[in-house]
């Protein structure tokens, strides 16, 4: 059956098994869905009304919404949702997000909607239809919640309170977070089982399998998540492979949960067994036999919480397997929810992974930078010291190049080296002469006479703090102008110095001192530092001239050296071999995770450099904050996703509310239809007339009780059969069977119009009976979809009618026979057939004759009335020239007109079209009106007749449809008129107005009654204007083509 | 006797009747051979017809029902039959049916008081020349028709 399905792509097919398949194909709009739904509602109501169970199945093929305007698109979706709730099942794919959303509503237990992959599945299901159980096994929610709690705890324990958990149970290992998330998925699977939406178990199962396998594999992501930090508290092989295996098995259980194959239940038992054994082994391994189990394999060490979780899960699977027939196994999937869940999970894992990666990269980078920095610093120190040594060797050469180096030579040479710039941290440079006691006076004299610096020499030069040592080290020259007063100092008087000089001389190479405190001078304070000494020995003369000394104070040396490098974010401590701190440099504090110690050789000593830095050493700001940025971005993204999801949820909730109200509407609509149907049934059953409903092919759809009683057939014998096959119709008059095409039902179905007629039906027992019948077509949207026939058995009326006719005939015969006799004998007497009559005799006889004539007229009028009322008036329409009729009547009335000296005038349109009507009846109209006019107009009165085509105004005045042409006929007289108060009765049978009754006794009171009956039966109207004693005008409007009726009633 | 009566019709009387001109046209003499069979069960009516025809000089025979009419027709020739439709034994319709089978039949004028339109049609269809409603028809008209027949 092809039905209006909204657009060309959509189809609605109603199958014999009461399945209505709706195929949605191609672009849809609000309008198409609306049309589709209206069709479905109507078809559904029709099936409902027939007491059949309606099952609508929606088949979706490439559905999409085509409306340009979003509000009508939304409207279309809403209607589609309503359509879905109207349906009992869905076939095919559900590719639209909207559709998937609405499906969750359908997934609600109690709403009897199913999903079928193919139409054949739906039909097969229909054959073995079972009522789905909607019981909710409490075990599902218990196990689900328990597993989820443990999963959450595991995640929290891993991230925040692991140490606490470990403190509580020392052998507890942190759970792999991947496995913990898998546990959450499996826990939700149990809740799905409780909710009866086992379809979702496929998703949770898939999550379990994927995450379990992920936990088993040495994936980089796993390493990142539990790697570095966790290895500090335990071996990183702590992921229990057994736990991962359990997870995989549980995932498989979830995947197969919807299946109903025979192998499923044993497989579930097997999985539960393995999970249970593994879980128990781990529990006992943790609590009692840890060492033993541990010795078997590190991998068998499992977190207690995980073990407990899987033990519970194993029990849950057993319960599930035991009760697997419980619950609505035809669950539906909230794909959108799971999509968001998966997306959130992915974002979280990716965020943590990237965060970790960034941290590790930063750590590596800063470690590298730190190590390089430390090496650099050591090299700087080494390089500096090497530079000093070179300067010292240069000095030695300078001193050895001449026999006498004057004060001025020293200063000139020193200045030429520009040491303050090239060798930062230099305190001073000096030359210490080695002078034997015996040579002291000559040495002093030579210095006093040296005028290279000052004119007149240096007479104040003297040896001071002289010791008794055989060899004196006398400070001779100094680069420091402020320490000129120290010149002449016998350095041997300062403890430790002599040893350094002696060591240098003995080794004949440079030698560094330990930390020394330099003497306070006029401008410099007593400060700590060190010096390097190099002997100046004339090999040719085998004579030690002295030593060149370079001294540094730490306070200047290190800052100058290091600050040049722009050190930042670094703490440096330099210590001597003996542990004494000679320098420290701190410009950072806090968590200094980077540290190193370097030993730098300083000529004959070692310096130990201790360096410390925070873990972001050497990183740019961007690098430093990258992990934080990743973490925050990930969370922001999650929140955004969550917000979108919540918006979606809200939209869905609104859709569900809408769907709820739509469902309620539909239910009440159905209830109304049912109620209406029951009412209709009661009403139809209560109708005394027979009622038959045909469909568009003429097949009987329903028959009421009266029709069954009349026809003698059962409902079952009639319904579904064609009327022409079961109902024999005959012409009541002729007894001939009416051919199918001429049957009223066929004509109503073909001709689209109502038909009223009389004919005979034949009962089941063969008896014929006359019926009065009305058939009307039933149209829907301009198309005839069937017909309704109402008929009644008129046997009784027919007989009564016949009896009346017979009575009329009889009365006619019986009354007329004596009247004929009187007539004829009187005629003969009047004519003198029986001899010449006397004048009086002739006069009396004429009175008798005329009286008899009136009696004949009366009888004729009465017979006409009877025939009119019985509908037995003959009606043979022929073209009748009304002007001829008028003239003929005028002729008949000539005697009266002339006798009363009436002025008779006619206004007749010439060559007017004839009226198609029964000539006798037309004559009756003219005859009655004209004879009345002549009769009720006094002597010398006037009668005026008008005959013409009626104007539209007159037709409208008559209340007739003005599309057809009408004849206008009026008779005006200036007679007695009709009393106003009696005007309403003038067309009544046997009524005569008071005034004329007094004046005249001739009238019968039947003429106007007959006129009205005849005129109206012909489709015309008659009315009048009258004023008493002024006159009366009767108006008649008749269609040129009069209505042909079988009879007049 | 009726034959004689018809002979006695005076010239003046002839002039008073509306048939005067017609009679003139037919040659001014009366056909003494025209025989009329009156089939009528109502005695007063058949008698009135008989009297009138006799007065007009037309020979007539009266039978009270259809059966007797048919019997008589088998033996004698009649030019005109005045046939009542409603009669005992055999009604006018049956008579007409029988007449349809016969080779030589009189001109039939149906006389009835039923005045049912359908009857008129039917009667004319069955071979009657005219159909008269007795109460509406003056005897003179019947005589005129008989003379024309």
Interface residues (C-beta under 8 A of the other chain):
Chain A: X809 X812 X813 X816 X817 X818 X819 X820 X821 X823 X824 X825 X827 X828 X831 X833 X856 X859 X860 X863 X872 X873 X874 X876 X920
Chain B: X16 X42 X44 X45 X48 X49 X51 X52 X55 X86 X112 X113 X114 X115 X116 X117 X118 X133 X134 X135 X136 X138 X139 X140
